[in-house]
Amino acid sequence: MKKIIKIIKILLIVMVYVIMFWGLIKWISYPFTHKTEPKCECACNCEYTEPVIKEEVQETAVVVEEPQPIPEETKKEPPSKKESKPVIKEVKTASKDTYKAFAYDLVINEYLWSESDYQALVKLWTRESDWNPNAVNKSSGACNIPQALPCSKISNMYGDNSWDSGIKWGLVYIKNRYGTPTKAWQHFQNKNWY
């Protein structure tokens, strides 16, 4: 029985060392496996302003494109008499719940922050953009859900300004500048910007 207890203790000690070693490897490799942006400066130095698009995002949105000119060989009437109609294209968008679920997954599973950190993030980005990826601050030009300033920081890091790229960028910014969403929210409450 004493041998079994001794073997179990040794196995537990080995497991602790393996877990510590694995954490050290992840900690050392983090800068190489995650895109970060040095000296990120965020968001607006002001309160939340109405976004450019005031309606709540629906499941699908309609985008109207400018009419395309008709090639010369297919024209049958002079351009002044023929009117062209705009082309309508359907673009799939998501809801606030989708954005929040995506952020929750990253906060809890990738960054390993707490539930209270997620709640702080919800409060912070509700004040910044009301979770609208089309929100643009009229005075500063900060954009997307986290209100990146300038807006090009998101596309420079992720190649586009989509809502998921905005959320990823915002979390990298918070981690690099404040450590956690709770600290970013505390800063916002004191200074009215983050």
ZIFEN-V267585 format. One record per residue. N is the residue number from 1. RES is the residue in one small letter. D_CENTER is the distance of its C-alpha to the mean C-alpha in whole Angstrom. Layout:
[[N	RES	D_CENTER] [N	RES	D_CENTER]]
This chain:
[[1	m	55] [2	k	54] [3	k	53] [4	i	51] [5	i	49] [6	k	49] [7	i	48] [8	i	45] [9	k	44] [10	i	44] [11	l	42] [12	l	39] [13	i	40] [14	v	39] [15	m	36] [16	v	35] [17	y	35] [18	v	33] [19	i	30] [20	m	30] [21	f	31] [22	w	28] [23	g	26] [24	l	27] [25	i	26] [26	k	23] [27	w	23] [28	i	24] [29	s	23] [30	y	19] [31	p	19] [32	f	20] [33	t	18] [34	h	15] [35	k	14] [36	t	14] [37	e	14] [38	p	17] [39	k	18] [40	c	14] [41	e	15] [42	c	13] [43	a	13] [44	c	16] [45	n	19] [46	c	20] [47	e	19] [48	y	17] [49	t	19] [50	e	19] [51	p	16] [52	v	18] [53	i	18] [54	k	20] [55	e	20] [56	e	18] [57	v	16] [58	q	19] [59	e	19] [60	t	20] [61	a	20] [62	v	23] [63	v	23] [64	v	26] [65	e	27] [66	e	30] [67	p	33] [68	q	34] [69	p	37] [70	i	40] [71	p	42] [72	e	45] [73	e	47] [74	t	46] [75	k	46] [76	k	49] [77	e	49] [78	p	49] [79	p	45] [80	s	46] [81	k	48] [82	k	45] [83	e	42] [84	s	38] [85	k	36] [86	p	32] [87	v	30] [88	i	28] [89	k	25] [90	e	23] [91	v	19] [92	k	17] [93	t	15] [94	a	13] [95	s	14] [96	k	12] [97	d	14] [98	t	12] [99	y	8] [100	k	10] [101	a	11] [102	f	9] [103	a	7] [104	y	11] [105	d	12] [106	l	10] [107	v	11] [108	i	14] [109	n	15] [110	e	13] [111	y	13] [112	l	16] [113	w	16] [114	s	18] [115	e	18] [116	s	18] [117	d	15] [118	y	13] [119	q	15] [120	a	15] [121	l	11] [122	v	12] [123	k	15] [124	l	13] [125	w	10] [126	t	13] [127	r	15] [128	e	13] [129	s	12] [130	d	13] [131	w	10] [132	n	11] [133	p	9] [134	n	12] [135	a	13] [136	v	14] [137	n	16] [138	k	20] [139	s	21] [140	s	19] [141	g	17] [142	a	13] [143	c	11] [144	n	8] [145	i	6] [146	p	6] [147	q	10] [148	a	10] [149	l	13] [150	p	15] [151	c	12] [152	s	13] [153	k	12] [154	i	9] [155	s	11] [156	n	13] [157	m	11] [158	y	10] [159	g	13] [160	d	11] [161	n	9] [162	s	8] [163	w	6] [164	d	5] [165	s	5] [166	g	3] [167	i	1] [168	k	4] [169	w	5] [170	g	5] [171	l	7] [172	v	9] [173	y	10] [174	i	11] [175	k	13] [176	n	14] [177	r	15] [178	y	16] [179	g	16] [180	t	15] [181	p	13] [182	t	17] [183	k	18] [184	a	15] [185	w	16] [186	q	20] [187	h	19] [188	f	18] [189	q	21] [190	n	23] [191	k	22] [192	n	20] [193	w	17] [194	y	15]]
